[in-house]
Amino acid sequence: MKLIAYDDRPENRGKDLTDIGNIVRYYDHIFGEDIFEEGFSDLLNLDSQLKISSQLLGRHIFPIIEHSLFLLQRVNRILDQYDLFLEERVINQHTNEIINILKEIKTGINSK
């Protein structure tokens, strides 16, 4: 929902990005046990908790959007627009982290 909100209301981009980052930071705590279920154990080989959480979120997003080609394409398009996330901002560690999170979410969505 935050990705769609970002795309629908570009003037509120910053808050949506911050919210996405916060969701991902705590996602593994909310759904931590899922990582041990069949189909997710490969994520344990990733080199950071943030990558694990991001890709797990992407894998949970996929079943929601997979039945609509339009929605799947829209979410992937949003996730591909990294340059828009840098618009009128100073590139810093937080910005780079958000971009990396978006890339990992896309990896998770497209891992099926």
C-alpha positions as CSV (number, residue, x, y, z in Angstrom):
1,M,0.0,0.0,0.0
2,K,2.8,2.4,0.8
3,L,4.4,1.8,-2.6
4,I,1.1,2.7,-4.3
5,A,0.6,5.7,-2.0
6,Y,4.1,6.8,-3.0
7,D,3.2,6.5,-6.7
8,D,-0.2,8.2,-6.3
9,R,1.0,11.1,-4.2
10,P,4.6,12.1,-5.1
11,E,4.4,15.2,-2.9
12,N,4.4,12.9,0.1
13,R,7.3,10.8,-1.1
14,G,9.6,11.3,1.9
15,K,7.2,10.0,4.5
16,D,6.2,7.0,2.4
17,L,9.8,6.1,2.0
18,T,10.5,6.5,5.7
19,D,7.5,4.3,6.5
20,I,8.6,1.6,4.1
21,G,12.0,1.6,5.7
22,N,10.5,1.3,9.2
23,I,8.2,-1.5,8.1
24,V,11.1,-3.5,6.7
25,R,13.3,-2.9,9.8
26,Y,10.7,-4.6,12.0
27,Y,9.2,-7.0,9.5
28,D,11.4,-9.9,10.5
29,H,10.4,-9.4,14.1
30,I,6.7,-9.6,13.1
31,F,7.0,-12.6,10.8
32,G,10.3,-14.0,12.1
33,E,9.1,-17.6,12.3
34,D,8.2,-17.6,8.5
35,I,11.9,-17.6,7.7
36,F,12.1,-21.2,9.0
37,E,9.2,-22.4,6.9
38,E,9.8,-24.2,3.6
39,G,10.4,-21.8,0.8
40,F,12.1,-19.2,2.8
41,S,15.1,-20.9,4.3
42,D,17.3,-19.7,1.4
43,L,17.0,-16.2,2.8
44,L,19.1,-17.3,5.8
45,N,22.1,-17.2,3.4
46,L,21.8,-13.5,2.9
47,D,24.5,-11.3,4.5
48,S,22.3,-8.9,6.4
49,Q,19.1,-8.9,8.4
50,L,17.8,-6.0,6.4
51,K,18.1,-8.0,3.1
52,I,16.4,-10.9,4.8
53,S,13.5,-8.7,6.0
54,S,13.2,-6.9,2.6
55,Q,13.1,-10.1,0.5
56,L,10.7,-11.8,3.0
57,L,8.4,-8.8,2.6
58,G,8.7,-9.0,-1.2
59,R,7.8,-12.7,-1.1
60,H,4.7,-11.9,1.0
61,I,3.7,-9.1,-1.3
62,F,3.9,-11.4,-4.4
63,P,0.8,-13.5,-3.7
64,I,-1.2,-10.4,-3.2
65,I,-0.3,-8.8,-6.5
66,E,0.4,-11.8,-8.7
67,H,-3.1,-12.2,-10.0
68,S,-3.1,-8.7,-11.5
69,L,-0.5,-8.2,-14.3
70,F,-1.2,-4.4,-14.1
71,L,-0.5,-4.3,-10.3
72,L,2.6,-6.5,-10.6
73,Q,4.0,-4.3,-13.4
74,R,3.1,-1.2,-11.4
75,V,4.8,-2.3,-8.3
76,N,7.9,-3.3,-10.2
77,R,7.9,0.0,-12.1
78,I,7.7,1.9,-8.8
79,L,10.6,-0.2,-7.3
80,D,12.7,0.5,-10.4
81,Q,12.5,4.3,-10.1
82,Y,15.4,4.7,-7.7
83,D,16.3,8.1,-9.2
84,L,13.0,9.5,-8.2
85,F,13.8,8.7,-4.6
86,L,16.9,10.9,-4.8
87,E,15.0,13.8,-6.3
88,E,15.7,17.1,-4.4
89,R,17.5,15.2,-1.6
90,V,21.1,14.9,-0.4
91,I,22.3,11.4,-0.9
92,N,23.2,10.0,2.5
93,Q,23.3,6.7,4.3
94,H,19.5,6.7,5.0
95,T,18.7,7.3,1.3
96,N,21.1,4.6,0.2
97,E,19.5,2.2,2.7
98,I,16.0,2.9,1.4
99,I,17.2,2.3,-2.2
100,N,18.8,-1.0,-1.1
101,I,15.6,-2.0,0.7
102,L,13.5,-1.3,-2.4
103,K,15.9,-3.4,-4.6
104,E,15.7,-6.3,-2.1
105,I,11.9,-6.1,-2.0
106,K,11.8,-6.3,-5.8
107,T,14.2,-9.3,-5.6
108,G,11.8,-11.0,-3.2
109,I,8.7,-10.2,-5.3
110,N,10.4,-11.6,-8.4
111,S,11.9,-14.7,-6.8
112,K,8.9,-16.9,-7.6
